[in-house]
Amino acid sequence: MKKTILAAALAVALPLMQPLNQPVWAQAPEQKVGAAQPAEAAKPAPKAKLAKATRKTTTAKRHQDARHCLERPNNDAIIRCAEEYL
């Protein structure tokens, strides 16, 4: 009896899921529009953008290593040191 109910529920649910699964051919016209853009992307970048790209990004204090704080003599000193990294 339970298997029959499960089969009936699947038979009803599967056709309802078909609109969610769009076929691949539905995306083809968008890809043709994107084919013209690589020619524009081949242009050299302005000097201002190159200057920004060459900057070295710094790691946020929160992501740096705070294990050196564990070498402090007592818990209060460890906590004060580690709070800088929060």
A tleap script that builds the chain and sets N, CA, C and O, in Angstrom:
source leaprc.protein.ff14SB
mol = sequence {
  NMET LYS LYS THR ILE LEU ALA ALA ALA LEU
  ALA VAL ALA LEU PRO LEU MET GLN PRO LEU
  ASN GLN PRO VAL TRP ALA GLN ALA PRO GLU
  GLN LYS VAL GLY ALA ALA GLN PRO ALA GLU
  ALA ALA LYS PRO ALA PRO LYS ALA LYS LEU
  ALA LYS ALA THR ARG LYS THR THR THR ALA
  LYS ARG HIE GLN ASP ALA ARG HIE CYS LEU
  GLU ARG PRO ASN ASN ASP ALA ILE ILE ARG
  CYS ALA GLU GLU TYR CLEU
}
set mol.1.N position { 0.831 -1.190 0.000 }
set mol.1.CA position { 0.000 0.000 0.000 }
set mol.1.C position { 0.877 1.256 0.000 }
set mol.1.O position { 0.615 2.206 -0.737 }
set mol.2.N position { 1.934 1.248 0.846 }
set mol.2.CA position { 2.802 2.420 0.927 }
set mol.2.C position { 3.574 2.615 -0.384 }
set mol.2.O position { 3.820 3.747 -0.801 }
set mol.3.N position { 3.951 1.516 -1.024 }
set mol.3.CA position { 4.672 1.617 -2.284 }
set mol.3.C position { 3.795 2.212 -3.369 }
set mol.3.O position { 4.279 2.951 -4.227 }
set mol.4.N position { 2.514 1.897 -3.338 }
set mol.4.CA position { 1.578 2.422 -4.320 }
set mol.4.C position { 1.411 3.928 -4.138 }
set mol.4.O position { 1.372 4.678 -5.113 }
set mol.5.N position { 1.314 4.356 -2.900 }
set mol.5.CA position { 1.166 5.790 -2.618 }
set mol.5.C position { 2.432 6.542 -3.033 }
set mol.5.O position { 2.352 7.636 -3.592 }
set mol.6.N position { 3.595 5.955 -2.761 }
set mol.6.CA position { 4.852 6.570 -3.150 }
set mol.6.C position { 4.959 6.679 -4.669 }
set mol.6.O position { 5.400 7.706 -5.185 }
set mol.7.N position { 4.561 5.636 -5.387 }
set mol.7.CA position { 4.599 5.654 -6.840 }
set mol.7.C position { 3.649 6.707 -7.399 }
set mol.7.O position { 3.982 7.394 -8.365 }
set mol.8.N position { 2.477 6.834 -6.800 }
set mol.8.CA position { 1.511 7.835 -7.256 }
set mol.8.C position { 2.034 9.246 -6.991 }
set mol.8.O position { 1.866 10.139 -7.821 }
set mol.9.N position { 2.662 9.444 -5.844 }
set mol.9.CA position { 3.212 10.767 -5.523 }
set mol.9.C position { 4.337 11.133 -6.485 }
set mol.9.O position { 4.430 12.283 -6.914 }
set mol.10.N position { 5.179 10.187 -6.824 }
set mol.10.CA position { 6.253 10.449 -7.786 }
set mol.10.C position { 5.701 10.725 -9.177 }
set mol.10.O position { 6.217 11.576 -9.901 }
set mol.11.N position { 4.650 10.001 -9.546 }
set mol.11.CA position { 4.045 10.206 -10.864 }
set mol.11.C position { 3.458 11.615 -10.976 }
set mol.11.O position { 3.451 12.200 -12.059 }
set mol.12.N position { 2.974 12.149 -9.877 }
set mol.12.CA position { 2.411 13.498 -9.891 }
set mol.12.C position { 3.523 14.542 -9.800 }
set mol.12.O position { 3.434 15.592 -10.436 }
set mol.13.N position { 4.574 14.268 -9.015 }
set mol.13.CA position { 5.617 15.262 -8.764 }
set mol.13.C position { 6.572 15.434 -9.944 }
set mol.13.O position { 7.008 16.553 -10.211 }
set mol.14.N position { 6.903 14.377 -10.644 }
set mol.14.CA position { 7.879 14.474 -11.730 }
set mol.14.C position { 7.443 15.410 -12.853 }
set mol.14.O position { 8.263 16.212 -13.302 }
set mol.15.N position { 6.210 15.357 -13.329 }
set mol.15.CA position { 5.817 16.322 -14.374 }
set mol.15.C position { 5.824 17.770 -13.877 }
set mol.15.O position { 6.039 18.692 -14.663 }
set mol.16.N position { 5.591 17.973 -12.595 }
set mol.16.CA position { 5.610 19.328 -12.066 }
set mol.16.C position { 7.029 19.888 -12.005 }
set mol.16.O position { 7.205 21.106 -12.042 }
set mol.17.N position { 8.035 19.036 -11.912 }
set mol.17.CA position { 9.424 19.477 -11.830 }
set mol.17.C position { 10.012 19.791 -13.202 }
set mol.17.O position { 11.066 20.424 -13.268 }
set mol.18.N position { 9.391 19.384 -14.281 }
set mol.18.CA position { 9.920 19.590 -15.617 }
set mol.18.C position { 10.124 21.065 -15.963 }
set mol.18.O position { 11.131 21.380 -16.596 }
set mol.19.N position { 9.232 21.993 -15.588 }
set mol.19.CA position { 9.502 23.401 -15.902 }
set mol.19.C position { 10.747 23.929 -15.194 }
set mol.19.O position { 11.364 24.878 -15.678 }
set mol.20.N position { 11.127 23.350 -14.079 }
set mol.20.CA position { 12.321 23.799 -13.375 }
set mol.20.C position { 13.585 23.380 -14.117 }
set mol.20.O position { 14.591 24.088 -14.069 }
set mol.21.N position { 13.548 22.275 -14.780 }
set mol.21.CA position { 14.698 21.775 -15.529 }
set mol.21.C position { 14.592 22.271 -16.971 }
set mol.21.O position { 14.046 21.581 -17.832 }
set mol.22.N position { 15.113 23.460 -17.226 }
set mol.22.CA position { 15.022 24.033 -18.565 }
set mol.22.C position { 16.039 23.352 -19.465 }
set mol.22.O position { 17.151 23.059 -19.026 }
set mol.23.N position { 15.681 23.099 -20.702 }
set mol.23.CA position { 16.618 22.456 -21.612 }
set mol.23.C position { 17.778 23.389 -21.957 }
set mol.23.O position { 17.674 24.607 -21.813 }
set mol.24.N position { 18.872 22.808 -22.409 }
set mol.24.CA position { 20.077 23.560 -22.729 }
set mol.24.C position { 19.860 24.494 -23.906 }
set mol.24.O position { 20.428 25.586 -23.934 }
set mol.25.N position { 19.066 24.098 -24.861 }
set mol.25.CA position { 18.861 24.924 -26.049 }
set mol.25.C position { 18.198 26.252 -25.722 }
set mol.25.O position { 18.273 27.180 -26.528 }
set mol.26.N position { 17.548 26.376 -24.564 }
set mol.26.CA position { 16.907 27.632 -24.203 }
set mol.26.C position { 17.944 28.713 -23.906 }
set mol.26.O position { 17.603 29.896 -23.909 }
set mol.27.N position { 19.195 28.344 -23.651 }
set mol.27.CA position { 20.228 29.310 -23.326 }
set mol.27.C position { 21.078 29.688 -24.535 }
set mol.27.O position { 21.907 30.592 -24.426 }
set mol.28.N position { 20.910 29.053 -25.649 }
set mol.28.CA position { 21.750 29.287 -26.815 }
set mol.28.C position { 21.698 30.729 -27.322 }
set mol.28.O position { 22.763 31.250 -27.654 }
set mol.29.N position { 20.548 31.428 -27.413 }
set mol.29.CA position { 20.559 32.804 -27.919 }
set mol.29.C position { 21.387 33.744 -27.052 }
set mol.29.O position { 21.982 34.681 -27.583 }
set mol.30.N position { 21.447 33.533 -25.757 }
set mol.30.CA position { 22.231 34.394 -24.882 }
set mol.30.C position { 23.716 34.219 -25.154 }
set mol.30.O position { 24.480 35.178 -25.045 }
set mol.31.N position { 24.133 33.021 -25.502 }
set mol.31.CA position { 25.541 32.771 -25.766 }
set mol.31.C position { 25.991 33.480 -27.038 }
set mol.31.O position { 27.145 33.899 -27.127 }
set mol.32.N position { 25.122 33.622 -28.005 }
set mol.32.CA position { 25.478 34.312 -29.244 }
set mol.32.C position { 25.726 35.795 -28.974 }
set mol.32.O position { 26.604 36.400 -29.589 }
set mol.33.N position { 24.967 36.375 -28.068 }
set mol.33.CA position { 25.152 37.778 -27.724 }
set mol.33.C position { 26.498 37.956 -27.034 }
set mol.33.O position { 27.179 38.953 -27.275 }
set mol.34.N position { 26.892 37.028 -26.194 }
set mol.34.CA position { 28.154 37.114 -25.478 }
set mol.34.C position { 29.361 36.907 -26.368 }
set mol.34.O position { 30.470 37.258 -25.965 }
set mol.35.N position { 29.198 36.359 -27.549 }
set mol.35.CA position { 30.320 36.106 -28.445 }
set mol.35.C position { 30.922 37.409 -28.962 }
set mol.35.O position { 32.106 37.437 -29.297 }
set mol.36.N position { 30.154 38.474 -29.038 }
set mol.36.CA position { 30.668 39.746 -29.535 }
set mol.36.C position { 31.477 40.473 -28.470 }
set mol.36.O position { 32.263 41.352 -28.825 }
set mol.37.N position { 31.337 40.171 -27.228 }
set mol.37.CA position { 32.007 40.883 -26.160 }
set mol.37.C position { 33.498 40.571 -26.040 }
set mol.37.O position { 34.234 41.473 -25.640 }
set mol.38.N position { 34.010 39.381 -26.347 }
set mol.38.CA position { 35.443 39.148 -26.204 }
set mol.38.C position { 36.298 40.091 -27.033 }
set mol.38.O position { 37.431 40.374 -26.643 }
set mol.39.N position { 35.809 40.583 -28.146 }
set mol.39.CA position { 36.575 41.530 -28.952 }
set mol.39.C position { 36.770 42.827 -28.171 }
set mol.39.O position { 37.827 43.450 -28.265 }
set mol.40.N position { 35.768 43.238 -27.407 }
set mol.40.CA position { 35.889 44.438 -26.584 }
set mol.40.C position { 36.804 44.187 -25.397 }
set mol.40.O position { 37.491 45.105 -24.949 }
set mol.41.N position { 36.828 42.983 -24.885 }
set mol.41.CA position { 37.655 42.664 -23.732 }
set mol.41.C position { 39.128 42.612 -24.097 }
set mol.41.O position { 39.973 42.683 -23.204 }
set mol.42.N position { 39.471 42.491 -25.375 }
set mol.42.CA position { 40.855 42.411 -25.811 }
set mol.42.C position { 41.543 43.763 -25.770 }
set mol.42.O position { 42.766 43.818 -25.898 }
set mol.43.N position { 40.824 44.837 -25.600 }
set mol.43.CA position { 41.415 46.166 -25.538 }
set mol.43.C position { 42.310 46.272 -24.305 }
set mol.43.O position { 41.983 45.698 -23.266 }
set mol.44.N position { 43.425 46.986 -24.391 }
set mol.44.CA position { 44.290 47.139 -23.222 }
set mol.44.C position { 43.612 47.969 -22.140 }
set mol.44.O position { 42.847 48.888 -22.430 }
set mol.45.N position { 43.904 47.633 -20.902 }
set mol.45.CA position { 43.292 48.331 -19.776 }
set mol.45.C position { 43.929 49.709 -19.610 }
set mol.45.O position { 45.110 49.881 -19.911 }
set mol.46.N position { 43.173 50.680 -19.139 }
set mol.46.CA position { 43.745 52.006 -18.885 }
set mol.46.C position { 44.820 51.923 -17.795 }
set mol.46.O position { 44.846 50.978 -17.006 }
set mol.47.N position { 45.701 52.920 -17.764 }
set mol.47.CA position { 46.808 52.916 -16.804 }
set mol.47.C position { 46.314 52.960 -15.358 }
set mol.47.O position { 46.949 52.380 -14.477 }
set mol.48.N position { 45.207 53.627 -15.103 }
set mol.48.CA position { 44.687 53.719 -13.742 }
set mol.48.C position { 44.282 52.343 -13.230 }
set mol.48.O position { 44.515 52.014 -12.067 }
set mol.49.N position { 43.684 51.549 -14.089 }
set mol.49.CA position { 43.283 50.213 -13.671 }
set mol.49.C position { 44.498 49.321 -13.447 }
set mol.49.O position { 44.482 48.472 -12.556 }
set mol.50.N position { 45.544 49.501 -14.237 }
set mol.50.CA position { 46.754 48.711 -14.050 }
set mol.50.C position { 47.418 49.047 -12.724 }
set mol.50.O position { 47.956 48.161 -12.060 }
set mol.51.N position { 47.389 50.309 -12.333 }
set mol.51.CA position { 48.000 50.717 -11.080 }
set mol.51.C position { 47.273 50.084 -9.901 }
set mol.51.O position { 47.904 49.673 -8.927 }
set mol.52.N position { 45.962 50.007 -9.986 }
set mol.52.CA position { 45.198 49.392 -8.907 }
set mol.52.C position { 45.447 47.895 -8.845 }
set mol.52.O position { 45.458 47.311 -7.762 }
set mol.53.N position { 45.644 47.276 -9.988 }
set mol.53.CA position { 45.834 45.836 -10.025 }
set mol.53.C position { 47.195 45.435 -9.474 }
set mol.53.O position { 47.353 44.318 -8.981 }
set mol.54.N position { 48.178 46.325 -9.548 }
set mol.54.CA position { 49.512 45.977 -9.080 }
set mol.54.C position { 49.688 46.177 -7.586 }
set mol.54.O position { 50.705 45.755 -7.035 }
set mol.55.N position { 48.740 46.803 -6.913 }
set mol.55.CA position { 48.829 46.979 -5.470 }
set mol.55.C position { 48.768 45.647 -4.764 }
set mol.55.O position { 48.024 44.752 -5.165 }
set mol.56.N position { 49.538 45.520 -3.729 }
set mol.56.CA position { 49.522 44.293 -2.935 }
set mol.56.C position { 48.386 44.398 -1.921 }
set mol.56.O position { 48.304 45.364 -1.162 }
set mol.57.N position { 47.533 43.415 -1.918 }
set mol.57.CA position { 46.425 43.423 -0.973 }
set mol.57.C position { 46.927 42.918 0.370 }
set mol.57.O position { 47.654 41.927 0.438 }
set mol.58.N position { 46.538 43.595 1.424 }
set mol.58.CA position { 46.963 43.196 2.758 }
set mol.58.C position { 45.931 42.255 3.356 }
set mol.58.O position { 44.739 42.353 3.067 }
set mol.59.N position { 46.397 41.361 4.178 }
set mol.59.CA position { 45.508 40.423 4.841 }
set mol.59.C position { 44.870 41.119 6.037 }
set mol.59.O position { 45.547 41.819 6.790 }
set mol.60.N position { 43.600 40.928 6.203 }
set mol.60.CA position { 42.892 41.533 7.315 }
set mol.60.C position { 43.468 41.012 8.629 }
set mol.60.O position { 43.905 39.865 8.720 }
set mol.61.N position { 43.462 41.861 9.627 }
set mol.61.CA position { 44.023 41.498 10.935 }
set mol.61.C position { 43.336 40.248 11.482 }
set mol.61.O position { 43.968 39.422 12.140 }
set mol.62.N position { 42.049 40.117 11.209 }
set mol.62.CA position { 41.276 38.986 11.716 }
set mol.62.C position { 41.779 37.655 11.151 }
set mol.62.O position { 41.621 36.617 11.793 }
set mol.63.N position { 42.375 37.671 9.972 }
set mol.63.CA position { 42.829 36.438 9.340 }
set mol.63.C position { 44.308 36.156 9.579 }
set mol.63.O position { 44.833 35.152 9.097 }
set mol.64.N position { 44.972 37.018 10.305 }
set mol.64.CA position { 46.381 36.797 10.590 }
set mol.64.C position { 46.546 35.828 11.752 }
set mol.64.O position { 45.595 35.537 12.478 }
set mol.65.N position { 47.755 35.341 11.912 }
set mol.65.CA position { 48.047 34.341 12.933 }
set mol.65.C position { 48.325 35.014 14.274 }
set mol.65.O position { 49.178 35.898 14.355 }
set mol.66.N position { 47.624 34.612 15.315 }
set mol.66.CA position { 47.790 35.199 16.645 }
set mol.66.C position { 48.380 34.197 17.629 }
set mol.66.O position { 48.255 34.382 18.840 }
set mol.67.N position { 49.008 33.156 17.143 }
set mol.67.CA position { 49.557 32.143 18.048 }
set mol.67.C position { 50.707 32.663 18.897 }
set mol.67.O position { 51.007 32.105 19.953 }
set mol.68.N position { 51.345 33.720 18.440 }
set mol.68.CA position { 52.442 34.255 19.242 }
set mol.68.C position { 51.948 34.800 20.572 }
set mol.68.O position { 52.731 34.948 21.511 }
set mol.69.N position { 50.656 35.099 20.663 }
set mol.69.CA position { 50.083 35.592 21.917 }
set mol.69.C position { 50.115 34.519 22.996 }
set mol.69.O position { 50.109 34.840 24.184 }
set mol.70.N position { 50.147 33.271 22.608 }
set mol.70.CA position { 50.149 32.184 23.589 }
set mol.70.C position { 51.455 32.109 24.367 }
set mol.70.O position { 51.531 31.395 25.367 }
set mol.71.N position { 52.479 32.823 23.933 }
set mol.71.CA position { 53.750 32.820 24.641 }
set mol.71.C position { 53.770 33.810 25.794 }
set mol.71.O position { 54.763 33.889 26.517 }
set mol.72.N position { 52.712 34.553 25.979 }
set mol.72.CA position { 52.625 35.534 27.071 }
set mol.72.C position { 52.582 34.809 28.419 }
set mol.72.O position { 52.181 33.648 28.488 }
set mol.73.N position { 52.997 35.496 29.489 }
set mol.73.CA position { 53.140 34.822 30.790 }
set mol.73.C position { 51.835 34.437 31.482 }
set mol.73.O position { 51.804 33.424 32.181 }
set mol.74.N position { 50.755 35.204 31.316 }
set mol.74.CA position { 49.509 34.856 32.011 }
set mol.74.C position { 48.304 35.036 31.096 }
set mol.74.O position { 48.424 35.561 29.989 }
set mol.75.N position { 47.162 34.600 31.563 }
set mol.75.CA position { 45.945 34.626 30.743 }
set mol.75.C position { 45.529 36.044 30.364 }
set mol.75.O position { 45.083 36.275 29.240 }
set mol.76.N position { 45.668 36.991 31.284 }
set mol.76.CA position { 45.268 38.370 30.970 }
set mol.76.C position { 46.080 38.931 29.812 }
set mol.76.O position { 45.533 39.593 28.932 }
set mol.77.N position { 47.367 38.672 29.810 }
set mol.77.CA position { 48.225 39.167 28.728 }
set mol.77.C position { 47.886 38.477 27.412 }
set mol.77.O position { 47.899 39.110 26.356 }
set mol.78.N position { 47.584 37.187 27.469 }
set mol.78.CA position { 47.198 36.445 26.259 }
set mol.78.C position { 45.918 37.022 25.676 }
set mol.78.O position { 45.814 37.219 24.465 }
set mol.79.N position { 44.950 37.290 26.533 }
set mol.79.CA position { 43.659 37.825 26.091 }
set mol.79.C position { 43.834 39.212 25.482 }
set mol.79.O position { 43.272 39.500 24.426 }
set mol.80.N position { 44.614 40.080 26.147 }
set mol.80.CA position { 44.838 41.431 25.621 }
set mol.80.C position { 45.511 41.388 24.254 }
set mol.80.O position { 45.173 42.165 23.361 }
set mol.81.N position { 46.454 40.486 24.102 }
set mol.81.CA position { 47.159 40.366 22.817 }
set mol.81.C position { 46.214 39.833 21.744 }
set mol.81.O position { 46.206 40.342 20.623 }
set mol.82.N position { 45.429 38.830 22.065 }
set mol.82.CA position { 44.560 38.182 21.078 }
set mol.82.C position { 43.371 39.057 20.676 }
set mol.82.O position { 42.820 38.883 19.589 }
set mol.83.N position { 42.971 39.993 21.538 }
set mol.83.CA position { 41.831 40.849 21.203 }
set mol.83.C position { 42.115 41.724 19.988 }
set mol.83.O position { 41.184 42.161 19.312 }
set mol.84.N position { 43.372 41.981 19.704 }
set mol.84.CA position { 43.713 42.779 18.533 }
set mol.84.C position { 43.329 42.077 17.236 }
set mol.84.O position { 43.146 42.721 16.202 }
set mol.85.N position { 43.211 40.776 17.296 }
set mol.85.CA position { 42.937 39.982 16.097 }
set mol.85.C position { 41.455 39.667 15.930 }
set mol.85.O position { 41.087 38.932 15.014 }
set mol.86.N position { 40.613 40.196 16.779 }
set mol.86.CA position { 39.171 39.928 16.671 }
set mol.86.C position { 38.500 40.931 15.773 }
set mol.86.O position { 37.288 40.861 15.566 }
savepdb mol mol.pdb
quit
